[in-house]
Amino acid sequence: MIKRIDSTKDLFTFLDESISAGENHLFRGVRKQSYKLFTSVGRHKTNKGIAFDVKAEKLLLKLFKQKAYEYVKQHGDDALALLSIAQHHGLPTRLLDWSKNPLVAIYFAVKDEFGAHEINEDSKVFLYSPKEKVDLEESYDPFSIKEVKRYIPKYWSPRMIAQLGVFTVHNEPNNEWCSSELKSVLISYRARKEIKLALNKLGINQGALFPDLDGISEHIKWLRTNVF
């Protein structure tokens, strides 16, 4: 498989290879190649300055369920569903976001410009190729798993539908995830803007992936101003 995307031509080569490889691939795009596969709860500390343990994670979810009850009551005590909603809205969890669409992952890798204080570096797309297909009906306690598992939520959000979202659920959320089933492809920082323009022509943009007023406004802003 292609190791680096330096141009629009490489983008289409990567897409062709991704499609040919089968439907079991998942993709995750990150802005910097130096980023590692850490869950959001693994990147944060508690208000006491220590790493989250399972007890502290469960407290986060309990508080979320309590304070967001009117929005999540239909999910009852389904911890997986509640974690996916919490993750979607910015709460630190032991989940990582992936997409079944490689173009969506590439968009997330290139959508934001580097700041003036930052050093330009290549972006990265992770490819996760599990050998077994996910069981859509499988239910499990996310806080008791012994290995990384996948979870496809019932698509409760238009964003999740548009992004073809899938989650991995991590048994060791404080550790970087490394696996023989993971590969990565770099996106040249020089090609990031070109790639973003090409994705827009393919219908992959902020308005399409975030089909709400914020996403539409951001897309129009990008189209009609000089933002990256």
C-alpha positions as CSV (number, residue, x, y, z in Angstrom):
1,M,0.0,0.0,0.0
2,I,1.1,3.6,-0.7
3,K,3.2,5.0,2.2
4,R,2.8,8.7,1.5
5,I,0.4,11.0,-0.2
6,D,2.2,13.8,-2.0
7,S,-0.5,14.8,-4.5
8,T,-4.0,14.4,-5.6
9,K,-2.9,11.5,-7.8
10,D,-1.5,9.8,-4.7
11,L,-4.9,10.4,-3.0
12,F,-6.7,8.4,-5.7
13,T,-4.1,5.7,-5.6
14,F,-4.7,5.4,-1.8
15,L,-8.4,5.3,-2.3
16,D,-8.2,2.6,-5.0
17,E,-6.0,0.5,-2.8
18,S,-8.2,1.0,0.2
19,I,-11.3,-0.2,-1.7
20,S,-9.5,-3.1,-3.2
21,A,-8.3,-4.3,0.2
22,G,-11.8,-5.0,1.4
23,E,-14.5,-3.6,3.7
24,N,-12.9,-4.5,7.1
25,H,-10.5,-1.5,7.1
26,L,-11.1,1.4,9.5
27,F,-9.3,4.8,9.1
28,R,-8.3,7.6,11.5
29,G,-6.8,10.8,10.4
30,V,-4.6,13.0,12.6
31,R,-3.2,16.5,11.9
32,K,0.4,15.6,12.9
33,Q,2.4,12.5,12.2
34,S,3.8,12.8,15.7
35,Y,0.4,12.1,17.2
36,K,0.1,8.7,18.8
37,L,-3.0,6.5,19.3
38,F,-4.0,7.6,22.8
39,T,-7.6,7.7,24.0
40,S,-8.8,11.1,25.2
41,V,-9.1,9.8,28.8
42,G,-5.5,8.7,28.5
43,R,-4.4,12.2,27.5
44,H,-6.0,13.8,30.5
45,K,-5.4,13.7,34.2
46,T,-8.0,13.8,37.0
47,N,-8.5,17.1,39.0
48,K,-6.0,15.6,41.4
49,G,-3.3,15.4,38.8
50,I,-3.2,11.6,38.5
51,A,-4.1,9.2,35.7
52,F,-7.6,8.0,35.3
53,D,-8.4,4.6,36.7
54,V,-11.6,2.7,36.1
55,K,-13.3,4.1,39.1
56,A,-12.6,7.7,38.0
57,E,-13.8,6.8,34.4
58,K,-17.0,5.4,35.7
59,L,-17.6,8.6,37.8
60,L,-17.1,10.7,34.6
61,L,-19.8,8.7,32.8
62,K,-22.1,8.7,35.9
63,L,-21.9,12.5,36.0
64,F,-22.5,12.8,32.3
65,K,-25.6,10.5,32.5
66,Q,-26.9,12.5,35.4
67,K,-26.5,15.9,34.0
68,A,-27.4,15.0,30.4
69,Y,-30.3,12.8,31.4
70,E,-32.9,14.5,29.2
71,Y,-30.7,13.9,26.2
72,V,-29.6,10.3,26.8
73,K,-32.4,8.8,28.9
74,Q,-33.5,6.5,26.0
75,H,-30.2,4.7,26.3
76,G,-30.8,3.6,29.9
77,D,-27.8,1.9,31.3
78,D,-26.1,1.1,28.0
79,A,-22.6,2.1,28.9
80,L,-21.3,1.7,25.4
81,A,-23.9,3.9,23.9
82,L,-23.5,6.5,26.6
83,L,-19.7,6.5,26.2
84,S,-20.0,7.0,22.4
85,I,-22.3,10.0,22.9
86,A,-20.1,11.4,25.6
87,Q,-17.0,11.0,23.3
88,H,-18.9,12.7,20.5
89,H,-19.5,15.7,22.7
90,G,-16.0,16.0,24.1
91,L,-16.0,14.0,27.3
92,P,-12.7,12.1,27.8
93,T,-13.4,8.4,27.3
94,R,-11.6,5.1,26.5
95,L,-12.9,5.3,22.9
96,L,-11.1,6.3,19.7
97,D,-13.0,7.6,16.7
98,W,-12.6,5.8,13.3
99,S,-14.4,5.9,9.9
100,K,-15.2,3.3,7.4
101,N,-14.5,5.9,4.7
102,P,-10.8,6.6,4.0
103,L,-11.7,10.0,2.5
104,V,-13.3,11.1,5.8
105,A,-10.1,10.2,7.7
106,I,-8.0,12.1,5.2
107,Y,-10.3,15.1,5.6
108,F,-9.8,15.2,9.4
109,A,-6.0,14.9,8.8
110,V,-5.9,18.0,6.6
111,K,-8.8,20.2,7.6
112,D,-7.0,22.5,10.0
113,E,-4.1,24.8,9.2
114,F,-0.9,24.8,11.3
115,G,-0.6,27.8,13.5
116,A,2.1,30.4,13.2
117,H,3.9,29.1,16.2
118,E,3.9,25.5,14.9
119,I,6.4,23.7,12.8
120,N,4.8,22.2,9.6
121,E,4.9,18.5,9.6
122,D,3.2,15.7,7.6
123,S,-0.2,14.5,8.6
124,K,-1.1,10.9,9.1
125,V,-3.9,8.4,8.5
126,F,-3.9,5.2,10.6
127,L,-5.3,2.1,9.0
128,Y,-6.8,-0.6,11.3
129,S,-7.3,-4.0,9.6
130,P,-8.8,-6.4,12.1
131,K,-9.0,-10.0,10.9
132,E,-12.5,-10.6,12.3
133,K,-15.7,-8.7,11.4
134,V,-17.4,-6.8,14.2
135,D,-20.5,-8.4,15.7
136,L,-23.2,-5.7,15.5
137,E,-25.3,-7.2,18.2
138,E,-22.4,-7.9,20.7
139,S,-22.9,-6.2,24.1
140,Y,-20.2,-6.0,26.7
141,D,-19.0,-3.9,29.6
142,P,-16.5,-1.5,28.2
143,F,-14.8,-1.2,31.6
144,S,-14.1,-5.0,31.9
145,I,-12.7,-5.9,28.5
146,K,-9.4,-7.6,28.2
147,E,-8.6,-6.6,24.6
148,V,-9.3,-3.7,22.2
149,K,-12.8,-4.2,20.8
150,R,-14.9,-2.4,18.2
151,Y,-18.3,-0.7,18.6
152,I,-20.6,0.5,15.9
153,P,-23.3,2.6,17.5
154,K,-26.9,2.9,16.4
155,Y,-26.5,6.0,14.4
156,W,-28.0,8.5,16.8
157,S,-26.4,11.6,15.2
158,P,-26.4,12.9,11.7
159,R,-22.7,13.5,12.1
160,M,-22.1,9.9,12.9
161,I,-24.1,8.8,9.8
162,A,-22.2,11.3,7.5
163,Q,-18.8,10.3,8.9
164,L,-19.5,6.5,8.9
165,G,-18.3,6.4,12.4
166,V,-17.0,3.4,14.3
167,F,-15.3,3.3,17.7
168,T,-12.5,1.2,19.2
169,V,-12.9,0.6,22.9
170,H,-9.6,0.2,24.8
171,N,-8.8,-2.0,27.7
172,E,-5.7,0.0,28.6
173,P,-6.8,3.5,27.9
174,N,-3.8,5.2,29.5
175,N,-1.3,3.4,27.1
176,E,-0.5,4.1,23.5
177,W,-2.1,1.5,21.3
178,C,0.2,-0.5,19.2
179,S,-0.9,-3.5,17.1
180,S,0.3,-5.6,14.2
181,E,-3.1,-4.8,12.7
182,L,-2.2,-1.1,12.4
183,K,-0.5,0.6,9.6
184,S,-0.2,4.3,8.6
185,V,0.1,6.6,5.6
186,L,1.7,10.0,5.7
187,I,0.2,13.1,4.0
188,S,2.8,15.7,2.9
189,Y,2.3,19.0,4.6
190,R,3.0,20.7,1.3
191,A,0.0,18.8,-0.2
192,R,-2.5,19.4,2.6
193,K,-4.3,22.3,1.0
194,E,-4.4,20.6,-2.4
195,I,-5.8,17.5,-0.8
196,K,-8.5,19.5,1.0
197,L,-9.6,21.1,-2.2
198,A,-9.8,17.8,-4.0
199,L,-11.8,16.3,-1.2
200,N,-14.3,19.1,-1.5
201,K,-14.9,18.2,-5.1
202,L,-15.6,14.7,-4.0
203,G,-18.2,16.0,-1.5
204,I,-16.1,15.6,1.6
205,N,-16.1,18.9,3.5
206,Q,-17.2,20.5,6.7
207,G,-20.8,21.0,5.6
208,A,-21.2,17.4,4.5
209,L,-19.5,15.8,7.5
210,F,-21.1,18.1,10.1
211,P,-24.6,18.5,8.6
212,D,-25.8,21.2,11.0
213,L,-25.7,25.0,11.1
214,D,-22.1,25.1,12.5
215,G,-20.8,22.8,9.8
216,I,-22.6,24.6,7.0
217,S,-21.4,28.0,8.2
218,E,-17.8,26.7,8.5
219,H,-18.0,25.3,5.0
220,I,-19.3,28.6,3.5
221,K,-16.6,30.5,5.5
222,W,-14.0,28.2,3.9
223,L,-15.4,28.6,0.4
224,R,-15.7,32.4,0.5
225,T,-12.8,33.6,2.7
226,N,-9.1,33.2,2.8
227,V,-9.1,30.6,5.6
228,F,-7.1,27.4,5.0
